[in-house]
Amino acid sequence: YRPRLDFDIKRARNLFDFGKWILGSYIIVMIRGQGMTMFVGKFLGTPTLGFFNRAGFFSTMVLNQISEIFWKVGYPAYSQLQHNRDRFKQAYLKTLQLLTFIGIPMAGGLFVLSFDFVHLFLTDKWLAIVPLMQILCLQTILNFINTPADIVFQASGKPAIGTKISTIGVIVLAISLYPLTSWWGTTGAVVSLFLSVLITSPISWYMAMRVSRCTLGEFMKPVAL
């Protein structure tokens, strides 16, 4: 087999229609992450930004590592199964069960032990990040449940769903960030971040159930366990 150059308008259009939503998703992630950093640094000052960044790092570090593995394995596997409805649904539910089985206890454990963790490893000068870490641990639990849904959207050729849901989250964040930060400082900023995930998560779950064709009971069972 010798590869050759071939320009196919139809294929190019299909790739562009898929890729534009992936690009949009990354832009939204960048706006969300960098926007929060810029806002906290500008509105609350550099020392507070340091507390915010450390709280975010320690509370989401586990999620980022595990989520990256699941994306690398799950995305190509789901893509191969997208035309087999039963196997696609079972792959989604098994991934959801495994990810929540690993992730929720870890995030919950850090929530409970956050004070001891900071006291032992970062010293008491960093105790101000404890409530921030606890709120972000709750957000991490939601993200563990949301990750298989995000993989489902892309693997089934419907990345627009995930991008639109992320856009709603950014809008919620933009609306709530200033007033909550004005009232509660850094804690308010973190609460606004948590609300943006909390409000959009049910939408993500509902759409994932529709795409994978699973029932509410099938979805709730692995999470409840």
N, C-alpha and C positions, 0 to 999 in steps of 0.2 A: 504494500500500500504506500503510495506516495501522496502526501498532502499537497493540495494546490489552492491557490487563491480563488475564492468564489464569492461574489457579492450577491446576496439574496435579500431583496427588499423586505419580503414577508418575515424572514427570520430576523433581520435586523430590527424590524419594528417590534417583534415579539420580545427580543432581548432588551430593547429600549424601554418598552412598557413595563417589563419586570424590573430592570435596573434603576429606573427613575425613582421607584418607591424605596428601594434599598438605599439609594443616595439620600433621599429625603429623610429616611429613618436615621441615618448617621448624622445628618445635619441637625436634626432635632435633639439627638443625644448630646451633640457638641454644645448646642445652645443651652440645654438644660444644665450640663455640668459646668461649663465655663461661665454661663450667666449667673449661676448661684455663687461661684467663687468670686466673680467681679462684684456682685451685689454685696455679699457679706464683707469683703475687704473694703469696699467704698463706704458702706453704710455703718458698719460696726468697728472697723479698724483692723489693722494687720494682726495684732495679738489674738483677737477673737477669731480671725480667719484661720490661724494656726490651730486653735481648739476645734474648729469646725472640720478642718481637713483631717486631723488625727482621728476624730470620732468617726468620720466617714470611712477612713481607711480600715480601721480595726473592725467595724461592724459589717462591712461589705467585702472584706478580703476573702472570706470563705466562699461567699456567693460567687465572686468573680472567678476564682479558681475552679470550682465545681461546674459552674455554668459554661465555662470555656470548653471543658471536656465534653459535656453533654451536647454542645453545639457541634463540635467536630465530629462526634460519632452519630448524633441523632439526625442532623440535617441530611447527609447523604443517604442514611438508612430510610428515613421518612420519604425522601424523594423517590426511592425505588419502590416504595409500597403505596404511593399515592393513588394508584388506580385499583388497588385491592382494598375495598372499603373495610372489610372485617379485620384484616391484618394491620391496616393503617390505624384503625381505632384501638386495637389491642396494643400496638406499639406506643401510641400516645398515653394510654392508661398505665402501662407498665413503667414508662418513663416518669410519669407523674408520681406514681407510687414510690419508685426508687429515689427520685429527687427529694420528695417531701420526707421520706423515711430518713434520709441522710441529713438534709438541710434544716428542717424545722427543729429537731432536737439540738443541733449545733447553735443555731441562732437563738433558740430559747435558753440554752445553757449560758450563752454569753450575756443575754439579757439579765439573767439571775445573778451571774457572777461578775458583772461589769465593774462594780465597786472594788471587789477584791482584785480583779485583773489590773485595774488602773493603779490601785494602791501598791501592788507588788512589783509591777513591771515598769510603770511610768512615774512612780512616786506621787505624793499627795499634791504636788503643784499642778497636776493635771486632773484633779478630781472634778473640775467643772465640766469635763466632757462626759461624765457618767450619764446624766439624763439625756444627752444628745445621742450617746451610743444606744441607750435603751429604746428610744424612739426609732432610730435607724435599724435596730434589730427587728422590730415589728415590721418595718418596711421590707427588710430582707426576707422575712417569712413569706410575705405576699409575692415577692419576686421569685422565690423558689417555686411557688405554685404557678406563676405566670410564664416561667421560662419554657416549659413544654408547649404552651400555647403559641409563643412567639415562633418556635421551631415549626410548628404545624402550619402557621400562616405562610411562611416562606416555602416550606417543602411542598405545599399543595399548590404553589403558583399564585398565592394571594397575599403578597406582601403589603398590598395597599391597606389591608385590615389593620395590621400592626402599626403601620405608619400613622393612620388616622387616629387610632387609639392613643398613640404617643403624643399626637398633636393636641388632643383633648387634655391630656395630662399637663402639657406645657402651658396651656391656657389657664387651667385651674391653678397652677403654680404661679403664673404671672399675676392673676387676680388676687390671690391670697397672700403672696409673699410680703408685700410692703406693710399692709395693716397688721399682720401677725407678728412681723419683726418689730414694728413700732411698739406693740403691746408687750411682747415677751422676749425681745432681744434674739439671741442666737437660738434659743429654744423655739421661738416662734418661726424662725426660718426653717428649722428642721421639721416642725409640725406641718408647715405648708408643703414641704417636700413629701412628707408622708401622706398628706391628704391627696396630693396629685396622683399617687399610686393607689391609695385606698378607693378613690372614686372611680378610677378607670378599670380596676381589677375585675369587678363583676362583668363589665362589658367584654373584657378579654376572655373571661371564662365562658360566657354565653356564646361568643363567636367561635371559640375553640370547640365547644360541644356541637355546634352546627356543622362546622367543617369536618370534624372527625365522626359525626353522626353518633355520638354517645348520649346517653340519657343523664339527667341530673343525678340520679342515684349512682350510676356508674362513675360519674365524676367525683361525687362526694365521698365515696367509699375509701379510696386510697388516701385522701387528704384527712378524713376523720380518723383513720387508723394511726 
